[in-house]
Amino acid sequence: MWFKFIGGVKMQRSVVFKADQEGLIILLNEDSDFSEIKASLDNKFEESSNFFKGNTIAKVNLGNRCLSSQQKRELLDIFKKQPGTFIVEFSNNFNSVSDSEPEDDTLLIKRTVRSGQSIAYKGNIVIEGDINPGAEVTAGGDILVMGEVRGITHAGVNGDPNATISAFRLEPIQLRIANHISRAPDDDFHSPEAAEIAFVKEDKIVIDYLK
């Protein structure tokens, strides 16, 4: 995996790109110097410039490597030069850390979550699009959708009853906050033309206008 041959000479790869169903997995060789990692990442994006179009979810796997906040920022600067590409998270063999800074606990999804897709994150999730029927979004914190919710959403998945789910329109198949569950009514219900928020009140999920 980590080697390629150039002119008959075996060369070590510092960065490997792999595709998955959600986007891109980037593997960093833990034996490479950080300067080599940066140069290789730049080169890989230059070689693949015609491949990435629109918004791509990227996950950076560090292996046994740990990065400082400054090193993460330097890698993020490389990603920022790639139009439409953004990082979901850095992860290593010890733990997972959110993108850009450890205190940044919000994941931004710049697309609609379509049927069959599932997104889970330990913090808050902001979606610039819809959650379609057949899609599922799970967050440890709040969920904010700048569109319609028609799939399954679960906020406060670790048991936080103060978590909320907000959207321009809430018409979910199933809506959960902590251990509380609410389902769509059986009749043909249409929510009002106003942003809404779902939260727990007196052990029930209620929906109100988002003020």
Backbone as CSV, one residue per row, in Angstrom:
resi,resn,N_x,N_y,N_z,CA_x,CA_y,CA_z,C_x,C_y,C_z
1,MET,0.822,-1.211,0.000,0.000,0.000,0.000,0.856,1.262,0.000
2,TRP,1.937,1.211,0.802,2.676,2.447,1.045,3.854,2.641,0.102
3,PHE,3.976,1.776,-0.947,5.124,1.914,-1.836,4.678,1.961,-3.295
4,LYS,5.477,2.655,-4.109,5.297,2.658,-5.550,6.665,2.585,-6.201
5,PHE,6.718,2.163,-7.437,7.982,2.009,-8.137,8.120,3.093,-9.194
6,ILE,9.218,3.816,-9.150,9.530,4.848,-10.139,10.900,4.535,-10.710
7,GLY,10.941,4.231,-12.009,12.212,3.889,-12.647,12.867,2.678,-12.015
8,GLY,12.036,1.723,-11.547,12.567,0.517,-10.936,12.962,0.674,-9.484
9,VAL,12.803,1.879,-8.927,13.169,2.137,-7.532,11.902,2.205,-6.681
10,LYS,11.926,1.514,-5.555,10.763,1.516,-4.667,10.742,2.798,-3.842
11,MET,9.658,3.554,-3.957,9.528,4.830,-3.253,8.390,4.733,-2.241
12,GLN,8.567,5.368,-1.081,7.539,5.342,-0.047,6.456,6.368,-0.335
13,ARG,5.205,5.950,-0.191,4.081,6.862,-0.319,3.824,7.520,1.036
14,SER,3.634,8.827,1.022,3.314,9.536,2.258,1.806,9.684,2.444
15,VAL,1.075,9.725,1.322,-0.368,9.922,1.356,-1.030,8.958,0.379
16,VAL,-2.120,8.325,0.818,-2.890,7.428,-0.042,-4.344,7.871,-0.023
17,PHE,-4.956,8.010,-1.207,-6.373,8.346,-1.338,-7.173,7.072,-1.572
18,LYS,-8.288,6.925,-0.845,-9.216,5.829,-1.072,-10.627,6.388,-1.084
19,ALA,-11.477,5.858,-1.937,-12.868,6.307,-2.000,-13.738,5.393,-1.156
20,ASP,-14.757,5.981,-0.516,-15.781,5.183,0.126,-17.141,5.735,-0.269
21,GLN,-18.225,5.197,0.308,-19.568,5.585,-0.109,-19.868,7.041,0.195
22,GLU,-19.241,7.602,1.222,-19.531,8.977,1.613,-18.606,9.983,0.969
23,GLY,-17.451,9.545,0.457,-16.530,10.511,-0.135,-15.130,9.960,-0.215
24,LEU,-14.219,10.566,0.547,-12.800,10.285,0.398,-12.180,9.952,1.745
25,ILE,-11.399,8.876,1.791,-10.578,8.544,2.954,-9.132,8.832,2.579
26,ILE,-8.435,9.590,3.409,-7.040,9.939,3.159,-6.192,9.324,4.253
27,LEU,-5.288,8.431,3.870,-4.417,7.749,4.812,-3.060,8.425,4.813
28,LEU,-2.575,8.817,5.991,-1.269,9.445,6.121,-0.282,8.431,6.689
29,ASN,0.871,8.285,6.040,1.894,7.353,6.489,2.521,7.880,7.774
30,GLU,2.392,7.124,8.846,2.878,7.602,10.140,4.397,7.660,10.216
31,ASP,5.091,7.041,9.244,6.555,7.060,9.236,7.127,8.224,8.433
32,SER,6.270,8.957,7.726,6.740,10.078,6.907,6.845,11.352,7.732
33,ASP,7.806,12.207,7.383,7.907,13.515,8.024,6.692,14.351,7.659
34,PHE,6.343,15.284,8.534,5.167,16.109,8.281,5.337,16.952,7.018
35,SER,6.567,17.420,6.763,6.816,18.189,5.536,6.561,17.341,4.300
36,GLU,6.903,16.047,4.376,6.641,15.137,3.262,5.135,14.916,3.098
37,ILE,4.428,14.834,4.229,2.971,14.667,4.184,2.337,15.847,3.448
38,LYS,2.729,17.055,3.797,2.143,18.242,3.174,2.438,18.290,1.681
39,ALA,3.686,18.033,1.319,4.065,18.076,-0.100,3.329,17.001,-0.887
40,SER,3.226,15.809,-0.313,2.541,14.708,-0.995,1.053,14.991,-1.139
41,LEU,0.444,15.577,-0.092,-0.983,15.901,-0.161,-1.246,16.933,-1.245
42,ASP,-0.383,17.942,-1.318,-0.496,18.944,-2.391,-0.415,18.282,-3.756
43,ASN,0.556,17.385,-3.931,0.751,16.721,-5.217,-0.424,15.819,-5.575
44,LYS,-0.961,15.112,-4.578,-2.095,14.226,-4.844,-3.309,15.005,-5.326
45,PHE,-3.552,16.157,-4.698,-4.681,16.972,-5.145,-4.441,17.527,-6.543
46,GLU,-3.194,17.895,-6.835,-2.888,18.414,-8.172,-3.083,17.334,-9.228
47,GLU,-2.673,16.102,-8.913,-2.842,14.992,-9.843,-4.313,14.632,-10.037
48,SER,-5.129,14.867,-9.006,-6.538,14.462,-9.038,-7.480,15.638,-9.205
49,SER,-6.980,16.759,-9.711,-7.770,17.996,-9.754,-9.058,17.851,-10.550
50,ASN,-9.062,16.991,-11.562,-10.268,16.826,-12.387,-11.242,15.808,-11.803
51,PHE,-10.803,15.109,-10.760,-11.648,14.057,-10.186,-12.654,14.608,-9.183
52,PHE,-12.244,15.594,-8.396,-13.107,16.119,-7.348,-13.943,17.275,-7.859
53,LYS,-15.243,17.075,-7.848,-16.180,18.109,-8.274,-17.285,18.224,-7.238
54,GLY,-17.714,19.432,-6.959,-18.738,19.640,-5.937,-18.147,19.459,-4.556
55,ASN,-18.991,19.106,-3.594,-18.558,18.943,-2.215,-18.202,17.489,-1.931
56,THR,-17.026,17.276,-1.399,-16.544,15.938,-1.095,-16.289,15.816,0.395
57,ILE,-16.884,14.821,1.030,-16.587,14.557,2.436,-15.260,13.834,2.510
58,ALA,-14.340,14.367,3.291,-13.005,13.778,3.412,-12.712,13.422,4.859
59,LYS,-12.205,12.214,5.067,-11.810,11.763,6.397,-10.314,11.481,6.365
60,VAL,-9.577,12.089,7.282,-8.128,11.953,7.309,-7.745,10.983,8.427
61,ASN,-7.181,9.844,8.049,-6.762,8.826,9.009,-5.275,8.991,9.277
62,LEU,-4.928,9.265,10.549,-3.548,9.552,10.924,-2.781,8.314,11.367
63,GLY,-3.448,7.159,11.484,-2.767,5.972,11.990,-2.367,6.174,13.448
64,ASN,-1.093,5.939,13.756,-0.580,6.149,15.111,0.012,7.539,15.294
65,ARG,-0.181,8.402,14.325,0.368,9.758,14.385,-0.563,10.676,15.164
66,CYS,-0.003,11.611,15.896,-0.757,12.682,16.541,-0.299,14.009,15.958
67,LEU,-1.241,14.893,15.662,-0.918,16.202,15.098,-1.225,17.301,16.100
68,SER,-0.398,18.330,16.084,-0.682,19.509,16.888,-1.758,20.338,16.200
69,SER,-2.319,21.306,16.932,-3.327,22.192,16.331,-2.741,22.937,15.149
70,GLN,-1.481,23.355,15.248,-0.838,24.076,14.145,-0.712,23.184,12.914
71,GLN,-0.330,21.928,13.110,-0.212,21.007,11.976,-1.562,20.748,11.323
72,LYS,-2.613,20.644,12.132,-3.956,20.474,11.563,-4.328,21.684,10.720
73,ARG,-4.016,22.867,11.216,-4.334,24.075,10.450,-3.583,24.093,9.125
74,GLU,-2.326,23.635,9.135,-1.539,23.614,7.893,-2.142,22.643,6.878
75,LEU,-2.643,21.501,7.358,-3.307,20.570,6.439,-4.628,21.139,5.947
76,LEU,-5.352,21.800,6.846,-6.621,22.406,6.444,-6.415,23.487,5.394
77,ASP,-5.307,24.209,5.471,-5.003,25.231,4.465,-4.866,24.603,3.077
78,ILE,-4.327,23.392,3.023,-4.213,22.690,1.737,-5.596,22.319,1.223
79,PHE,-6.464,21.847,2.116,-7.823,21.483,1.704,-8.620,22.706,1.256
80,LYS,-8.385,23.837,1.898,-9.136,25.048,1.554,-8.847,25.508,0.134
81,LYS,-7.704,25.119,-0.400,-7.366,25.475,-1.776,-8.109,24.616,-2.790
82,GLN,-8.732,23.527,-2.322,-9.452,22.621,-3.220,-10.924,23.006,-3.230
83,PRO,-11.435,23.525,-4.334,-12.839,23.971,-4.361,-13.802,22.824,-4.077
84,GLY,-14.704,23.083,-3.133,-15.759,22.117,-2.847,-15.365,20.983,-1.929
85,THR,-14.118,20.955,-1.456,-13.667,19.872,-0.602,-13.602,20.337,0.839
86,PHE,-14.125,19.530,1.774,-14.018,19.890,3.175,-13.804,18.643,4.009
87,ILE,-13.238,18.800,5.185,-12.874,17.672,6.030,-13.987,17.366,7.016
88,VAL,-14.324,16.108,7.143,-15.274,15.702,8.179,-14.542,15.630,9.511
89,GLU,-13.454,14.863,9.563,-12.722,14.754,10.822,-11.342,14.152,10.597
90,PHE,-10.450,14.450,11.547,-9.189,13.737,11.664,-9.407,12.589,12.644
91,SER,-8.836,11.438,12.361,-8.922,10.326,13.307,-7.592,9.596,13.333
92,ASN,-7.279,9.026,14.500,-6.109,8.167,14.598,-6.501,6.899,15.332
93,ASN,-5.525,6.080,15.685,-5.828,4.798,16.316,-6.184,4.931,17.790
94,PHE,-6.133,6.172,18.304,-6.417,6.391,19.719,-7.783,7.037,19.928
95,ASN,-8.139,7.967,19.062,-9.397,8.690,19.223,-9.718,9.399,17.926
96,SER,-10.818,10.147,17.948,-11.207,10.986,16.819,-11.307,12.420,17.299
97,VAL,-10.881,13.358,16.478,-10.975,14.769,16.831,-11.660,15.507,15.702
98,SER,-12.410,16.526,16.031,-13.152,17.267,15.023,-12.224,18.086,14.159
99,ASP,-12.725,18.547,13.027,-11.891,19.272,12.090,-11.479,20.625,12.636
100,SER,-10.370,21.114,12.187,-9.745,22.413,12.440,-9.253,22.582,13.867
101,GLU,-10.087,22.516,14.883,-9.661,22.736,16.259,-10.366,21.747,17.183
102,PRO,-9.707,21.331,18.281,-10.362,20.401,19.197,-11.669,20.935,19.758
103,GLU,-11.768,22.261,19.933,-12.990,22.803,20.518,-14.104,22.969,19.489
104,ASP,-13.799,22.758,18.216,-14.809,22.860,17.169,-15.636,21.585,17.186
105,ASP,-16.889,21.678,17.611,-17.697,20.479,17.818,-18.893,20.440,16.880
106,THR,-18.765,21.060,15.695,-19.863,21.102,14.741,-19.393,20.605,13.377
107,LEU,-20.162,19.698,12.808,-19.882,19.163,11.474,-20.792,19.849,10.467
108,LEU,-20.212,20.412,9.416,-20.975,21.075,8.361,-21.069,20.160,7.149
109,ILE,-22.304,19.868,6.727,-22.556,19.052,5.538,-23.128,19.974,4.467
110,LYS,-22.407,20.165,3.366,-22.828,21.102,2.330,-23.540,20.380,1.198
111,ARG,-24.574,19.626,1.534,-25.309,18.881,0.512,-26.568,18.295,1.135
112,THR,-27.459,17.807,0.295,-28.630,17.073,0.750,-28.232,15.647,1.105
113,VAL,-28.782,15.134,2.207,-28.543,13.751,2.600,-29.629,12.905,1.947
114,ARG,-29.239,12.044,1.030,-30.194,11.334,0.191,-30.552,9.964,0.769
115,SER,-31.591,9.355,0.195,-32.073,8.049,0.643,-30.946,7.026,0.648
116,GLY,-30.852,6.266,1.731,-29.818,5.257,1.855,-28.547,5.751,2.503
117,GLN,-28.394,7.074,2.660,-27.198,7.631,3.273,-27.404,7.803,4.774
118,SER,-26.343,7.619,5.528,-26.393,7.752,6.983,-25.202,8.574,7.439
119,ILE,-25.458,9.573,8.285,-24.399,10.431,8.816,-24.505,10.442,10.332
120,ALA,-23.396,10.195,11.014,-23.359,10.231,12.471,-22.154,11.050,12.904
121,TYR,-22.331,11.857,13.951,-21.246,12.693,14.449,-21.434,12.885,15.946
122,LYS,-20.310,13.005,16.657,-20.372,13.091,18.126,-20.842,14.444,18.624
123,GLY,-20.754,15.501,17.791,-21.164,16.838,18.209,-22.422,17.296,17.498
124,ASN,-22.473,18.594,17.174,-23.610,19.157,16.447,-23.446,18.917,14.948
125,ILE,-24.565,18.897,14.232,-24.536,18.748,12.775,-25.357,19.871,12.146
126,VAL,-24.758,20.549,11.161,-25.457,21.561,10.366,-25.484,21.073,8.922
127,ILE,-26.679,21.035,8.325,-26.829,20.539,6.954,-27.379,21.632,6.068
128,GLU,-26.623,21.980,5.035,-27.069,22.965,4.050,-27.782,22.210,2.925
129,GLY,-28.977,21.754,3.213,-29.747,20.962,2.262,-30.869,20.274,3.012
130,ASP,-31.419,19.208,2.425,-32.527,18.467,3.021,-32.042,17.138,3.592
131,ILE,-32.893,16.516,4.393,-32.725,15.116,4.773,-33.878,14.361,4.129
132,ASN,-33.590,13.619,3.082,-34.627,12.965,2.296,-35.166,11.720,3.002
133,PRO,-36.371,11.263,2.623,-36.874,9.991,3.152,-35.884,8.866,2.868
134,GLY,-35.686,7.999,3.854,-34.719,6.922,3.694,-33.325,7.282,4.138
135,ALA,-33.086,8.552,4.512,-31.789,8.992,5.037,-31.858,9.083,6.542
136,GLU,-30.707,8.971,7.201,-30.660,9.018,8.661,-29.496,9.884,9.113
137,VAL,-29.773,10.791,10.060,-28.748,11.680,10.617,-28.787,11.559,12.133
138,THR,-27.637,11.271,12.738,-27.525,11.077,14.177,-26.442,11.983,14.726
139,ALA,-26.752,12.704,15.804,-25.798,13.647,16.385,-25.772,13.508,17.896
140,GLY,-24.587,13.718,18.476,-24.490,13.758,19.919,-25.062,15.035,20.494
141,GLY,-25.084,16.112,19.664,-25.633,17.395,20.078,-26.868,17.758,19.286
142,ASP,-26.918,19.019,18.821,-28.066,19.513,18.072,-27.954,19.185,16.587
143,ILE,-29.091,19.222,15.901,-29.144,19.081,14.448,-29.854,20.306,13.880
144,LEU,-29.200,20.996,12.965,-29.781,22.162,12.297,-29.786,21.898,10.798
145,VAL,-30.972,21.943,10.191,-31.119,21.631,8.766,-31.661,22.862,8.046
146,MET,-30.898,23.355,7.086,-31.320,24.521,6.316,-32.133,24.057,5.113
147,GLY,-33.161,23.288,5.413,-34.020,22.714,4.386,-35.100,21.903,5.068
148,GLU,-35.550,20.834,4.417,-36.628,19.996,4.948,-36.075,18.720,5.574
149,VAL,-36.709,18.288,6.649,-36.383,17.012,7.280,-37.516,16.039,6.977
150,ARG,-37.230,15.023,6.160,-38.232,14.020,5.819,-37.733,12.600,6.068
151,GLY,-36.520,12.500,6.615,-35.962,11.196,6.943,-36.000,10.952,8.435
152,ILE,-34.970,10.289,8.951,-34.860,9.969,10.370,-33.774,10.829,10.997
153,THR,-34.083,11.486,12.101,-33.105,12.303,12.805,-33.086,11.920,14.277
154,HIS,-31.889,11.906,14.846,-31.730,11.578,16.267,-30.688,12.517,16.848
155,ALA,-31.117,13.477,17.651,-30.220,14.401,18.335,-30.032,13.949,19.778
156,GLY,-28.911,14.367,20.389,-28.654,13.963,21.767,-28.574,12.460,21.918
157,VAL,-27.904,11.809,20.973,-27.933,10.347,20.907,-27.344,9.702,22.157
158,ASN,-26.461,10.412,22.856,-25.853,9.857,24.061,-26.672,10.135,25.324
159,GLY,-27.910,10.630,25.130,-28.801,10.817,26.262,-28.998,12.248,26.702
160,ASP,-28.635,13.220,25.849,-28.782,14.634,26.206,-30.203,15.109,25.893
161,PRO,-31.063,15.316,26.893,-32.443,15.737,26.633,-32.558,17.211,26.247
162,ASN,-31.455,17.962,26.370,-31.467,19.382,26.000,-31.127,19.616,24.535
163,ALA,-30.823,18.550,23.803,-30.534,18.678,22.377,-31.795,19.079,21.612
164,THR,-31.616,19.708,20.462,-32.743,20.162,19.646,-32.546,19.763,18.194
165,ILE,-33.653,19.757,17.456,-33.623,19.535,16.004,-34.386,20.690,15.356
166,SER,-33.703,21.451,14.519,-34.300,22.619,13.876,-34.216,22.482,12.363
167,ALA,-35.238,23.016,11.677,-35.260,22.939,10.220,-36.245,23.964,9.669
168,PHE,-36.116,24.258,8.382,-37.095,25.125,7.731,-38.449,24.429,7.668
169,ARG,-38.427,23.073,7.623,-39.673,22.308,7.657,-39.390,20.944,8.259
170,LEU,-40.182,20.564,9.271,-40.029,19.281,9.936,-41.176,18.354,9.563
171,GLU,-40.877,17.376,8.705,-41.840,16.338,8.350,-41.126,14.985,8.359
172,PRO,-40.539,14.627,9.506,-39.685,13.436,9.555,-40.474,12.132,9.589
173,ILE,-39.839,11.063,9.114,-40.384,9.723,9.304,-40.311,9.374,10.785
174,GLN,-39.175,9.693,11.381,-39.008,9.488,12.820,-38.079,10.561,13.351
175,LEU,-38.418,11.090,14.505,-37.641,12.136,15.137,-37.363,11.704,16.567
176,ARG,-36.068,11.721,16.947,-35.690,11.285,18.293,-34.788,12.318,18.950
177,ILE,-34.994,12.549,20.221,-34.099,13.368,21.032,-33.823,12.580,22.306
178,ALA,-32.545,12.271,22.537,-32.149,11.400,23.642,-32.924,10.084,23.525
179,ASN,-33.696,9.714,24.543,-34.469,8.466,24.470,-35.947,8.703,24.172
180,HIS,-36.279,9.904,23.713,-37.665,10.241,23.368,-37.865,10.103,21.857
181,ILE,-39.000,9.541,21.466,-39.272,9.262,20.050,-40.592,9.896,19.636
182,SER,-40.588,10.491,18.440,-41.814,11.020,17.848,-41.860,10.588,16.396
183,ARG,-43.038,10.232,15.929,-43.208,9.798,14.543,-44.172,10.720,13.817
184,ALA,-44.124,10.663,12.499,-45.028,11.476,11.694,-46.462,11.002,11.905
185,PRO,-47.425,11.909,11.911,-48.829,11.505,12.075,-49.299,10.675,10.889
186,ASP,-50.325,9.858,11.131,-50.831,8.977,10.087,-51.557,9.735,8.980
187,ASP,-52.183,10.870,9.341,-52.908,11.618,8.322,-51.952,12.473,7.499
188,ASP,-52.455,13.101,6.470,-51.643,13.911,5.560,-51.360,15.257,6.213
189,PHE,-50.232,15.314,6.922,-49.892,16.509,7.690,-48.846,17.330,6.958
190,HIS,-49.025,18.645,6.955,-48.027,19.555,6.391,-47.694,20.600,7.434
191,SER,-46.401,20.741,7.713,-45.984,21.725,8.697,-46.126,23.125,8.113
192,PRO,-46.202,24.145,8.976,-46.393,25.510,8.493,-45.179,26.027,7.734
193,GLU,-45.398,27.062,6.945,-44.311,27.670,6.175,-43.483,28.570,7.085
194,ALA,-42.827,27.975,8.066,-41.986,28.715,9.004,-40.964,27.758,9.584
195,ALA,-39.794,28.285,9.934,-38.766,27.445,10.547,-39.270,26.889,11.876
196,GLU,-38.902,25.656,12.174,-39.407,24.975,13.359,-38.268,24.394,14.179
197,ILE,-38.556,24.154,15.446,-37.585,23.529,16.335,-38.293,22.465,17.172
198,ALA,-37.654,21.311,17.313,-38.167,20.227,18.142,-37.297,20.114,19.390
199,PHE,-37.935,19.966,20.539,-37.204,19.861,21.797,-38.042,19.051,22.776
200,VAL,-37.425,18.662,23.877,-38.113,17.865,24.885,-38.692,18.784,25.958
201,LYS,-39.976,18.589,26.241,-40.646,19.339,27.296,-41.577,18.389,28.040
202,GLU,-41.386,18.290,29.340,-42.200,17.396,30.187,-42.205,15.971,29.630
203,ASP,-41.007,15.500,29.288,-40.794,14.120,28.808,-41.478,13.828,27.477
204,LYS,-41.786,14.864,26.716,-42.358,14.677,25.372,-41.617,15.569,24.384
205,ILE,-41.577,15.123,23.136,-41.004,15.965,22.086,-42.096,16.880,21.567
206,VAL,-41.839,18.171,21.617,-42.782,19.150,21.093,-42.096,19.928,19.969
207,ILE,-42.909,20.462,19.053,-42.408,21.243,17.932,-43.020,22.625,17.996
208,ASP,-42.167,23.631,17.882,-42.616,25.021,17.965,-41.951,25.808,16.851
209,TYR,-42.435,27.040,16.622,-41.788,27.920,15.671,-40.396,28.282,16.174
210,LEU,-39.435,28.346,15.265,-38.082,28.723,15.630,-37.990,30.233,15.696
211,LYS,-37.806,30.752,16.877,-37.768,32.205,17.085,-36.336,32.702,17.001
